[in-house]
């Protein structure tokens, strides 16, 4: 596999190798990809935690009688349109 990098990225990789922390450019790229994967997992965990908070907030509102009864498909569509806006 071949990848194209900007001169700035190439210089940054070269600097990492020259620092002695990595033996070659491949190690730098592998470490960067591991970091990206970890970062994505962390972001997904944050999103899931926020969704759980929002769901709990909705359940709490329903428990307090603050819900809205939807009696027709048209009303449900209106509600979704309001949410989009």
Backbone as XML, in Angstrom:
<?xml version="1.0"?>
<chain id="A" units="angstrom">
  <residue number="1" name="UNK">
    <atom name="N" x="0.840" y="-1.170" z="0.000"/>
    <atom name="CA" x="0.000" y="0.000" z="0.000"/>
    <atom name="C" x="0.887" y="1.235" z="0.000"/>
  </residue>
  <residue number="2" name="UNK">
    <atom name="N" x="0.485" y="2.194" z="-0.784"/>
    <atom name="CA" x="1.197" y="3.463" z="-0.828"/>
    <atom name="C" x="0.238" y="4.570" z="-0.424"/>
  </residue>
  <residue number="3" name="UNK">
    <atom name="N" x="0.749" y="5.508" z="0.346"/>
    <atom name="CA" x="-0.061" y="6.657" z="0.732"/>
    <atom name="C" x="0.689" y="7.929" z="0.389"/>
  </residue>
  <residue number="4" name="UNK">
    <atom name="N" x="-0.060" y="8.978" z="0.151"/>
    <atom name="CA" x="0.538" y="10.278" z="-0.140"/>
    <atom name="C" x="0.391" y="11.172" z="1.074"/>
  </residue>
  <residue number="5" name="UNK">
    <atom name="N" x="1.462" y="11.811" z="1.457"/>
    <atom name="CA" x="1.462" y="12.722" z="2.594"/>
    <atom name="C" x="1.943" y="14.089" z="2.155"/>
  </residue>
  <residue number="6" name="UNK">
    <atom name="N" x="1.460" y="15.092" z="2.841"/>
    <atom name="CA" x="1.962" y="16.440" z="2.571"/>
    <atom name="C" x="3.398" y="16.515" z="3.082"/>
  </residue>
  <residue number="7" name="UNK">
    <atom name="N" x="4.170" y="17.455" z="2.564"/>
    <atom name="CA" x="5.538" y="17.614" z="3.070"/>
    <atom name="C" x="5.575" y="17.849" z="4.586"/>
  </residue>
  <residue number="8" name="UNK">
    <atom name="N" x="4.592" y="18.565" z="5.106"/>
    <atom name="CA" x="4.541" y="18.825" z="6.551"/>
    <atom name="C" x="4.367" y="17.518" z="7.333"/>
  </residue>
  <residue number="9" name="UNK">
    <atom name="N" x="3.473" y="16.657" z="6.872"/>
    <atom name="CA" x="3.275" y="15.383" z="7.563"/>
    <atom name="C" x="4.509" y="14.502" z="7.457"/>
  </residue>
  <residue number="10" name="UNK">
    <atom name="N" x="5.123" y="14.483" z="6.298"/>
    <atom name="CA" x="6.362" y="13.710" z="6.146"/>
    <atom name="C" x="7.421" y="14.198" z="7.122"/>
  </residue>
  <residue number="11" name="UNK">
    <atom name="N" x="7.540" y="15.506" z="7.268"/>
    <atom name="CA" x="8.534" y="16.073" z="8.188"/>
    <atom name="C" x="8.212" y="15.696" z="9.630"/>
  </residue>
  <residue number="12" name="UNK">
    <atom name="N" x="6.928" y="15.695" z="9.982"/>
    <atom name="CA" x="6.538" y="15.340" z="11.341"/>
    <atom name="C" x="6.864" y="13.874" z="11.635"/>
  </residue>
  <residue number="13" name="UNK">
    <atom name="N" x="6.624" y="13.016" z="10.666"/>
    <atom name="CA" x="6.953" y="11.594" z="10.842"/>
    <atom name="C" x="8.457" y="11.418" z="10.973"/>
  </residue>
  <residue number="14" name="UNK">
    <atom name="N" x="9.192" y="12.096" z="10.113"/>
    <atom name="CA" x="10.658" y="12.011" z="10.161"/>
    <atom name="C" x="11.181" y="12.479" z="11.520"/>
  </residue>
  <residue number="15" name="UNK">
    <atom name="N" x="10.599" y="13.531" z="12.047"/>
    <atom name="CA" x="11.007" y="14.049" z="13.363"/>
    <atom name="C" x="10.753" y="13.016" z="14.454"/>
  </residue>
  <residue number="16" name="UNK">
    <atom name="N" x="9.624" y="12.323" z="14.357"/>
    <atom name="CA" x="9.310" y="11.289" z="15.354"/>
    <atom name="C" x="10.338" y="10.162" z="15.301"/>
  </residue>
  <residue number="17" name="UNK">
    <atom name="N" x="10.695" y="9.746" z="14.101"/>
    <atom name="CA" x="11.686" y="8.670" z="13.954"/>
    <atom name="C" x="13.045" y="9.150" z="14.470"/>
  </residue>
  <residue number="18" name="UNK">
    <atom name="N" x="13.418" y="10.371" z="14.109"/>
    <atom name="CA" x="14.707" y="10.910" z="14.544"/>
    <atom name="C" x="14.789" y="11.094" z="16.052"/>
  </residue>
  <residue number="19" name="UNK">
    <atom name="N" x="13.636" y="11.232" z="16.708"/>
    <atom name="CA" x="13.634" y="11.408" z="18.162"/>
    <atom name="C" x="14.048" y="10.129" z="18.880"/>
  </residue>
  <residue number="20" name="UNK">
    <atom name="N" x="13.995" y="9.014" z="18.160"/>
    <atom name="CA" x="14.362" y="7.743" z="18.759"/>
    <atom name="C" x="13.181" y="6.997" z="19.371"/>
  </residue>
  <residue number="21" name="UNK">
    <atom name="N" x="11.999" y="7.608" z="19.387"/>
    <atom name="CA" x="10.825" y="6.944" z="19.943"/>
    <atom name="C" x="10.301" y="5.840" z="19.026"/>
  </residue>
  <residue number="22" name="UNK">
    <atom name="N" x="10.607" y="5.964" z="17.752"/>
    <atom name="CA" x="10.146" y="4.995" z="16.753"/>
    <atom name="C" x="11.320" y="4.581" z="15.893"/>
  </residue>
  <residue number="23" name="UNK">
    <atom name="N" x="11.277" y="3.334" z="15.420"/>
    <atom name="CA" x="12.361" y="2.833" z="14.575"/>
    <atom name="C" x="12.197" y="3.247" z="13.122"/>
  </residue>
  <residue number="24" name="UNK">
    <atom name="N" x="10.942" y="3.445" z="12.705"/>
    <atom name="CA" x="10.709" y="3.800" z="11.298"/>
    <atom name="C" x="9.338" y="4.464" z="11.154"/>
  </residue>
  <residue number="25" name="UNK">
    <atom name="N" x="9.058" y="4.927" z="9.942"/>
    <atom name="CA" x="7.808" y="5.641" z="9.673"/>
    <atom name="C" x="6.593" y="4.742" z="9.871"/>
  </residue>
  <residue number="26" name="UNK">
    <atom name="N" x="6.717" y="3.470" z="9.564"/>
    <atom name="CA" x="5.595" y="2.553" z="9.739"/>
    <atom name="C" x="5.138" y="2.494" z="11.190"/>
  </residue>
  <residue number="27" name="UNK">
    <atom name="N" x="6.082" y="2.499" z="12.119"/>
    <atom name="CA" x="5.719" y="2.481" z="13.531"/>
    <atom name="C" x="4.954" y="3.743" z="13.922"/>
  </residue>
  <residue number="28" name="UNK">
    <atom name="N" x="5.378" y="4.872" z="13.379"/>
    <atom name="CA" x="4.684" y="6.138" z="13.662"/>
    <atom name="C" x="3.254" y="6.066" z="13.158"/>
  </residue>
  <residue number="29" name="UNK">
    <atom name="N" x="3.066" y="5.592" z="11.944"/>
    <atom name="CA" x="1.731" y="5.494" z="11.349"/>
    <atom name="C" x="0.868" y="4.507" z="12.125"/>
  </residue>
  <residue number="30" name="UNK">
    <atom name="N" x="1.418" y="3.365" z="12.498"/>
    <atom name="CA" x="0.650" y="2.378" z="13.274"/>
    <atom name="C" x="0.191" y="2.973" z="14.606"/>
  </residue>
  <residue number="31" name="UNK">
    <atom name="N" x="1.084" y="3.688" z="15.275"/>
    <atom name="CA" x="0.728" y="4.317" z="16.552"/>
    <atom name="C" x="-0.356" y="5.374" z="16.342"/>
  </residue>
  <residue number="32" name="UNK">
    <atom name="N" x="-0.249" y="6.130" z="15.282"/>
    <atom name="CA" x="-1.264" y="7.144" z="14.997"/>
    <atom name="C" x="-2.627" y="6.497" z="14.744"/>
  </residue>
  <residue number="33" name="UNK">
    <atom name="N" x="-2.644" y="5.383" z="14.020"/>
    <atom name="CA" x="-3.906" y="4.687" z="13.756"/>
    <atom name="C" x="-4.498" y="4.110" z="15.036"/>
  </residue>
  <residue number="34" name="UNK">
    <atom name="N" x="-3.649" y="3.594" z="15.916"/>
    <atom name="CA" x="-4.152" y="3.104" z="17.210"/>
    <atom name="C" x="-4.784" y="4.245" z="18.002"/>
  </residue>
  <residue number="35" name="UNK">
    <atom name="N" x="-4.151" y="5.406" z="17.951"/>
    <atom name="CA" x="-4.691" y="6.570" z="18.639"/>
    <atom name="C" x="-6.046" y="6.965" z="18.057"/>
  </residue>
  <residue number="36" name="UNK">
    <atom name="N" x="-6.167" y="6.969" z="16.740"/>
    <atom name="CA" x="-7.430" y="7.313" z="16.086"/>
    <atom name="C" x="-8.528" y="6.358" z="16.527"/>
  </residue>
  <residue number="37" name="UNK">
    <atom name="N" x="-8.239" y="5.073" z="16.548"/>
    <atom name="CA" x="-9.237" y="4.084" z="16.964"/>
    <atom name="C" x="-9.660" y="4.308" z="18.412"/>
  </residue>
  <residue number="38" name="UNK">
    <atom name="N" x="-8.709" y="4.571" z="19.279"/>
    <atom name="CA" x="-9.023" y="4.832" z="20.683"/>
    <atom name="C" x="-9.872" y="6.094" z="20.815"/>
  </residue>
  <residue number="39" name="UNK">
    <atom name="N" x="-9.519" y="7.116" z="20.057"/>
    <atom name="CA" x="-10.258" y="8.377" z="20.080"/>
    <atom name="C" x="-11.702" y="8.161" z="19.605"/>
  </residue>
  <residue number="40" name="UNK">
    <atom name="N" x="-11.870" y="7.389" z="18.544"/>
    <atom name="CA" x="-13.217" y="7.112" z="18.028"/>
    <atom name="C" x="-14.046" y="6.345" z="19.055"/>
  </residue>
  <residue number="41" name="UNK">
    <atom name="N" x="-13.436" y="5.374" z="19.730"/>
    <atom name="CA" x="-14.145" y="4.614" z="20.767"/>
    <atom name="C" x="-14.578" y="5.549" z="21.893"/>
  </residue>
  <residue number="42" name="UNK">
    <atom name="N" x="-13.702" y="6.462" z="22.288"/>
    <atom name="CA" x="-14.006" y="7.414" z="23.355"/>
    <atom name="C" x="-15.163" y="8.319" z="22.947"/>
  </residue>
  <residue number="43" name="UNK">
    <atom name="N" x="-15.133" y="8.818" z="21.713"/>
    <atom name="CA" x="-16.216" y="9.678" z="21.220"/>
    <atom name="C" x="-17.527" y="8.907" z="21.217"/>
  </residue>
  <residue number="44" name="UNK">
    <atom name="N" x="-17.510" y="7.665" z="20.762"/>
    <atom name="CA" x="-18.731" y="6.859" z="20.742"/>
    <atom name="C" x="-19.263" y="6.623" z="22.148"/>
  </residue>
  <residue number="45" name="UNK">
    <atom name="N" x="-18.378" y="6.406" z="23.107"/>
    <atom name="CA" x="-18.802" y="6.232" z="24.498"/>
    <atom name="C" x="-19.451" y="7.504" z="25.027"/>
  </residue>
  <residue number="46" name="UNK">
    <atom name="N" x="-18.871" y="8.660" z="24.680"/>
    <atom name="CA" x="-19.462" y="9.938" z="25.097"/>
    <atom name="C" x="-20.847" y="10.132" z="24.490"/>
  </residue>
  <residue number="47" name="UNK">
    <atom name="N" x="-20.988" y="9.811" z="23.212"/>
    <atom name="CA" x="-22.283" y="9.948" z="22.548"/>
    <atom name="C" x="-23.317" y="9.019" z="23.175"/>
  </residue>
  <residue number="48" name="UNK">
    <atom name="N" x="-22.912" y="7.805" z="23.484"/>
    <atom name="CA" x="-23.825" y="6.849" z="24.091"/>
    <atom name="C" x="-24.239" y="7.314" z="25.491"/>
  </residue>
  <residue number="49" name="UNK">
    <atom name="N" x="-23.299" y="7.833" z="26.252"/>
    <atom name="CA" x="-23.615" y="8.344" z="27.587"/>
    <atom name="C" x="-24.599" y="9.505" z="27.493"/>
  </residue>
  <residue number="50" name="UNK">
    <atom name="N" x="-24.392" y="10.395" z="26.525"/>
    <atom name="CA" x="-25.305" y="11.535" z="26.343"/>
    <atom name="C" x="-26.690" y="11.048" z="25.934"/>
  </residue>
  <residue number="51" name="UNK">
    <atom name="N" x="-26.769" y="10.066" z="25.063"/>
    <atom name="CA" x="-28.055" y="9.506" z="24.650"/>
    <atom name="C" x="-28.779" y="8.901" z="25.840"/>
  </residue>
  <residue number="52" name="UNK">
    <atom name="N" x="-28.042" y="8.186" z="26.681"/>
    <atom name="CA" x="-28.653" y="7.608" z="27.879"/>
    <atom name="C" x="-29.203" y="8.698" z="28.799"/>
  </residue>
  <residue number="53" name="UNK">
    <atom name="N" x="-28.459" y="9.800" z="28.947"/>
    <atom name="CA" x="-28.932" y="10.926" z="29.757"/>
    <atom name="C" x="-30.232" y="11.498" z="29.187"/>
  </residue>
  <residue number="54" name="UNK">
    <atom name="N" x="-30.263" y="11.668" z="27.861"/>
    <atom name="CA" x="-31.448" y="12.217" z="27.225"/>
    <atom name="C" x="-32.639" y="11.275" z="27.363"/>
  </residue>
  <residue number="55" name="UNK">
    <atom name="N" x="-32.402" y="9.986" z="27.235"/>
    <atom name="CA" x="-33.479" y="9.015" z="27.411"/>
    <atom name="C" x="-34.002" y="9.046" z="28.843"/>
  </residue>
  <residue number="56" name="UNK">
    <atom name="N" x="-33.102" y="9.131" z="29.804"/>
    <atom name="CA" x="-33.527" y="9.194" z="31.203"/>
    <atom name="C" x="-34.328" y="10.468" z="31.458"/>
  </residue>
  <residue number="57" name="UNK">
    <atom name="N" x="-33.891" y="11.568" z="30.861"/>
    <atom name="CA" x="-34.626" y="12.825" z="31.001"/>
    <atom name="C" x="-36.045" y="12.672" z="30.455"/>
  </residue>
  <residue number="58" name="UNK">
    <atom name="N" x="-36.179" y="11.995" z="29.326"/>
    <atom name="CA" x="-37.501" y="11.752" z="28.751"/>
    <atom name="C" x="-38.358" y="10.877" z="29.635"/>
  </residue>
  <residue number="59" name="UNK">
    <atom name="N" x="-37.777" y="9.828" z="30.188"/>
    <atom name="CA" x="-38.511" y="8.944" z="31.096"/>
    <atom name="C" x="-38.965" y="9.724" z="32.328"/>
  </residue>
  <residue number="60" name="UNK">
    <atom name="N" x="-38.071" y="10.552" z="32.859"/>
    <atom name="CA" x="-38.423" y="11.363" z="34.030"/>
    <atom name="C" x="-39.578" y="12.314" z="33.706"/>
  </residue>
  <residue number="61" name="UNK">
    <atom name="N" x="-39.553" y="12.919" z="32.523"/>
    <atom name="CA" x="-40.641" y="13.816" z="32.112"/>
    <atom name="C" x="-41.954" y="13.050" z="32.004"/>
  </residue>
  <residue number="62" name="UNK">
    <atom name="N" x="-41.903" y="11.853" z="31.444"/>
    <atom name="CA" x="-43.116" y="11.040" z="31.342"/>
    <atom name="C" x="-43.641" y="10.681" z="32.733"/>
  </residue>
  <residue number="63" name="UNK">
    <atom name="N" x="-42.735" y="10.353" z="33.631"/>
    <atom name="CA" x="-43.138" y="10.023" z="35.005"/>
    <atom name="C" x="-43.817" y="11.199" z="35.696"/>
  </residue>
  <residue number="64" name="UNK">
    <atom name="N" x="-43.428" y="12.427" z="35.314"/>
    <atom name="CA" x="-44.041" y="13.624" z="35.891"/>
    <atom name="C" x="-45.307" y="14.042" z="35.141"/>
  </residue>
  <residue number="65" name="UNK">
    <atom name="N" x="-45.693" y="13.256" z="34.146"/>
    <atom name="CA" x="-46.898" y="13.572" z="33.379"/>
    <atom name="C" x="-46.701" y="14.665" z="32.350"/>
  </residue>
  <residue number="66" name="UNK">
    <atom name="N" x="-45.462" y="14.891" z="31.941"/>
    <atom name="CA" x="-45.156" y="15.964" z="31.001"/>
    <atom name="C" x="-45.079" y="15.478" z="29.556"/>
  </residue>
  <residue number="67" name="UNK">
    <atom name="N" x="-45.583" y="14.287" z="29.298"/>
    <atom name="CA" x="-45.526" y="13.735" z="27.945"/>
    <atom name="C" x="-46.617" y="14.296" z="27.047"/>
  </residue>
  <residue number="68" name="UNK">
    <atom name="N" x="-46.499" y="14.047" z="25.771"/>
    <atom name="CA" x="-47.499" y="14.442" z="24.788"/>
    <atom name="C" x="-48.045" y="13.185" z="24.141"/>
  </residue>
  <residue number="69" name="UNK">
    <atom name="N" x="-49.355" y="13.015" z="24.204"/>
    <atom name="CA" x="-49.986" y="11.848" z="23.599"/>
    <atom name="C" x="-50.090" y="12.063" z="22.089"/>
  </residue>
  <residue number="70" name="UNK">
    <atom name="N" x="-49.609" y="11.102" z="21.338"/>
    <atom name="CA" x="-49.678" y="11.126" z="19.879"/>
    <atom name="C" x="-50.802" y="10.182" z="19.463"/>
  </residue>
  <residue number="71" name="UNK">
    <atom name="N" x="-51.812" y="10.732" z="18.814"/>
    <atom name="CA" x="-52.994" y="9.933" z="18.483"/>
    <atom name="C" x="-53.118" y="9.615" z="17.002"/>
  </residue>
  <residue number="72" name="UNK">
    <atom name="N" x="-52.232" y="10.166" z="16.183"/>
    <atom name="CA" x="-52.323" y="9.879" z="14.752"/>
    <atom name="C" x="-50.945" y="9.918" z="14.125"/>
  </residue>
  <residue number="73" name="UNK">
    <atom name="N" x="-50.837" y="9.263" z="12.986"/>
    <atom name="CA" x="-49.575" y="9.261" z="12.252"/>
    <atom name="C" x="-49.238" y="10.675" z="11.786"/>
  </residue>
  <residue number="74" name="UNK">
    <atom name="N" x="-50.234" y="11.438" z="11.408"/>
    <atom name="CA" x="-49.993" y="12.814" z="10.960"/>
    <atom name="C" x="-49.400" y="13.644" z="12.090"/>
  </residue>
  <residue number="75" name="UNK">
    <atom name="N" x="-49.911" y="13.469" z="13.298"/>
    <atom name="CA" x="-49.394" y="14.210" z="14.445"/>
    <atom name="C" x="-47.950" y="13.784" z="14.745"/>
  </residue>
  <residue number="76" name="UNK">
    <atom name="N" x="-47.662" y="12.498" z="14.590"/>
    <atom name="CA" x="-46.307" y="12.006" z="14.788"/>
    <atom name="C" x="-45.364" y="12.627" z="13.758"/>
  </residue>
  <residue number="77" name="UNK">
    <atom name="N" x="-45.792" y="12.697" z="12.513"/>
    <atom name="CA" x="-44.977" y="13.330" z="11.468"/>
    <atom name="C" x="-44.736" y="14.801" z="11.794"/>
  </residue>
  <residue number="78" name="UNK">
    <atom name="N" x="-45.772" y="15.492" z="12.285"/>
    <atom name="CA" x="-45.619" y="16.897" z="12.677"/>
    <atom name="C" x="-44.572" y="17.029" z="13.790"/>
  </residue>
  <residue number="79" name="UNK">
    <atom name="N" x="-44.635" y="16.123" z="14.760"/>
    <atom name="CA" x="-43.681" y="16.156" z="15.859"/>
    <atom name="C" x="-42.256" y="15.984" z="15.344"/>
  </residue>
  <residue number="80" name="UNK">
    <atom name="N" x="-42.049" y="15.028" z="14.432"/>
    <atom name="CA" x="-40.706" y="14.828" z="13.886"/>
    <atom name="C" x="-40.241" y="16.040" z="13.094"/>
  </residue>
  <residue number="81" name="UNK">
    <atom name="N" x="-41.123" y="16.683" z="12.385"/>
    <atom name="CA" x="-40.772" y="17.900" z="11.648"/>
    <atom name="C" x="-40.367" y="19.003" z="12.611"/>
  </residue>
  <residue number="82" name="UNK">
    <atom name="N" x="-41.095" y="19.111" z="13.716"/>
    <atom name="CA" x="-40.736" y="20.111" z="14.735"/>
    <atom name="C" x="-39.357" y="19.829" z="15.316"/>
  </residue>
  <residue number="83" name="UNK">
    <atom name="N" x="-39.053" y="18.552" z="15.540"/>
    <atom name="CA" x="-37.746" y="18.181" z="16.086"/>
    <atom name="C" x="-36.624" y="18.510" z="15.121"/>
  </residue>
  <residue number="84" name="UNK">
    <atom name="N" x="-36.876" y="18.329" z="13.820"/>
    <atom name="CA" x="-35.851" y="18.637" z="12.815"/>
    <atom name="C" x="-35.536" y="20.121" z="12.781"/>
  </residue>
  <residue number="85" name="UNK">
    <atom name="N" x="-36.543" y="20.947" z="12.992"/>
    <atom name="CA" x="-36.377" y="22.402" z="12.911"/>
    <atom name="C" x="-35.661" y="22.989" z="14.083"/>
  </residue>
</chain>
